[in-house]
Amino acid sequence: MYAGGVLKRVDGLTYDKLIYFVRAGYVNPRKIKSQSLYYNDFSEKDVEVIKRAWELISKHKVRIKTAFERAREKGEGIQLTLNLRTPPKN
């Protein structure tokens, strides 16, 4: 997904902030070459991490580095919680 798609899915996030997150290394999207230009291709996982981090940054005033660390942990924790605590349905 290109930057425009990410901006549509994350309320309040600006293009400049998104590019800052990429340049600072908080998110590492795949690079796609189109003629002589390279575009960022964000995965669904990237978008979810950005969405959770942006919520922490904008609503809870958490620092950017900490927000991305927590956003990644939260995503991993959800998977572990679902696998370990939720019994399978028959």
VEXTIBA-513377 format. One record per residue (C-alpha): x, y, z; residue in one letter; residue number from 1; chain. Coordinates in nm, 2 decimals, padded with zeros to 4 digits. Layout:
! residues N
NODE       c1       c2       c3   rest    nr   kette
NODE        X        Y        Z      a   NUM       A
...
This chain:
! residues 90
NODE       c1       c2       c3   rest    nr   kette
NODE    00.00    00.00    00.00      m     1       A
NODE    00.13    00.34   -00.09      y     2       A
NODE    00.15    00.64    00.14      a     3       A
NODE   -00.19    00.77    00.04      g     4       A
NODE   -00.35    00.45    00.15      g     5       A
NODE   -00.18    00.47    00.49      v     6       A
NODE   -00.29    00.83    00.53      l     7       A
NODE   -00.65    00.73    00.46      k     8       A
NODE   -00.65    00.46    00.72      r     9       A
NODE   -00.47    00.65    01.00      v    10       A
NODE   -00.67    00.95    01.11      d    11       A
NODE   -00.47    01.27    01.17      g    12       A
NODE   -00.14    01.14    01.03      l    13       A
NODE    00.03    01.37    00.78      t    14       A
NODE    00.24    01.28    00.49      y    15       A
NODE    00.54    01.46    00.64      d    16       A
NODE    00.51    01.26    00.97      k    17       A
NODE    00.48    00.93    00.78      l    18       A
NODE    00.79    01.01    00.57      i    19       A
NODE    00.97    01.10    00.90      y    20       A
NODE    00.88    00.76    01.05      f    21       A
NODE    01.03    00.59    00.74      v    22       A
NODE    01.35    00.80    00.73      r    23       A
NODE    01.41    00.77    01.10      a    24       A
NODE    01.38    00.39    01.07      g    25       A
NODE    01.07    00.33    01.28      y    26       A
NODE    00.90    00.17    00.98      v    27       A
NODE    01.08   -00.02    00.69      n    28       A
NODE    00.84   -00.04    00.40      p    29       A
NODE    00.94   -00.23    00.08      r    30       A
NODE    01.07    00.00   -00.20      k    31       A
NODE    00.91   -00.03   -00.54      i    32       A
NODE    01.07    00.11   -00.85      k    33       A
NODE    00.85    00.28   -01.11      s    34       A
NODE    01.05    00.41   -01.40      q    35       A
NODE    01.32    00.63   -01.23      s    36       A
NODE    01.14    00.68   -00.89      l    37       A
NODE    01.12    00.46   -00.58      y    38       A
NODE    00.79    00.44   -00.39      y    39       A
NODE    00.73    00.30   -00.04      n    40       A
NODE    00.51   -00.01   -00.03      d    41       A
NODE    00.37   -00.05    00.33      f    42       A
NODE    00.25   -00.39    00.44      s    43       A
NODE   -00.06   -00.45    00.65      e    44       A
NODE    00.16   -00.51    00.95      k    45       A
NODE    00.34   -00.17    00.89      d    46       A
NODE    00.00    00.00    00.87      v    47       A
NODE   -00.12   -00.16    01.20      e    48       A
NODE    00.20   -00.06    01.38      v    49       A
NODE    00.18    00.30    01.25      i    50       A
NODE   -00.19    00.32    01.35      k    51       A
NODE   -00.12    00.20    01.71      r    52       A
NODE    00.19    00.42    01.74      a    53       A
NODE    00.01    00.73    01.60      w    54       A
NODE   -00.27    00.68    01.86      e    55       A
NODE   -00.02    00.67    02.14      l    56       A
NODE    00.16    00.97    02.00      i    57       A
NODE   -00.14    01.19    01.93      s    58       A
NODE   -00.38    01.10    02.21      k    59       A
NODE   -00.14    01.00    02.50      h    60       A
NODE    00.16    01.22    02.42      k    61       A
NODE    00.40    00.93    02.42      v    62       A
NODE    00.74    00.99    02.26      r    63       A
NODE    00.78    00.85    01.91      i    64       A
NODE    01.05    00.58    01.98      k    65       A
NODE    00.85    00.46    02.28      t    66       A
NODE    00.53    00.46    02.09      a    67       A
NODE    00.67    00.24    01.81      f    68       A
NODE    00.82    00.00    02.07      e    69       A
NODE    00.49   -00.03    02.25      r    70       A
NODE    00.30   -00.06    01.92      a    71       A
NODE    00.51   -00.36    01.81      r    72       A
NODE    00.49   -00.52    02.15      e    73       A
NODE    00.11   -00.48    02.15      k    74       A
NODE    00.09   -00.65    01.82      g    75       A
NODE    00.30   -00.94    01.93      e    76       A
NODE    00.12   -00.96    02.26      g    77       A
NODE   -00.22   -00.99    02.10      i    78       A
NODE   -00.11   -01.29    01.90      q    79       A
NODE    00.04   -01.46    02.21      l    80       A
NODE   -00.27   -01.38    02.42      t    81       A
NODE   -00.50   -01.53    02.16      l    82       A
NODE   -00.29   -01.84    02.12      n    83       A
NODE   -00.23   -01.90    02.49      l    84       A
NODE   -00.55   -01.80    02.67      r    85       A
NODE   -00.83   -01.86    02.42      t    86       A
NODE   -00.93   -02.22    02.40      p    87       A
NODE   -01.00   -02.35    02.05      p    88       A
NODE   -01.37   -02.37    01.95      k    89       A
NODE   -01.50   -02.70    01.83      n    90       A
